Every structure is written in C-alpha cells, then in structure tokens.
C-alpha cells in the first residue's frame, strides 16, 4: 500500500485517538495509531492511520460512538 492510499484521522486529544482505535478495531477496520506528522499538527501526539477508501465508513462508526475528530488528512 502506498502513502497516497492512506489517510490519518487527527484528534484534539490522545484520549479520542485511543477510543477511536478501539471502536474501529471492534468494527473490523485495519488501522494503526501513529505519531502525528509534524507538518499536520502539534496538538495531539497520535493520530489514526487507515486506508483512504475506508475513511467515510470509519467516520460513521466514530460518529455513532461519539468520538470527536479534528480533521482527516490524506497522506502523500
């Protein structure tokens, strides 16, 4: 998989990132907590990386789970 096929979900707090990972893994998403690239943010230290093609479905799961997301960034 290339970087252009990946996106990261950026959160306001690491707590939301950990909760998002748990919810998405329970829903059988392949995702991984990784350090936030410095050019994207310095607020929260971790973000959640997943396939760009699955972002919309992931956002629905997280919305239902009341996880607050700052933004989504596509990696290149």
Protein Blocks (a to p, Z undefined) as FASTA:
>chain_A
ZZklpccdddfbfklmmmmmmmmmmnopacddddddfklockbmcdcdddfklmmmmmmm
mmmnopacfbdcddZZ
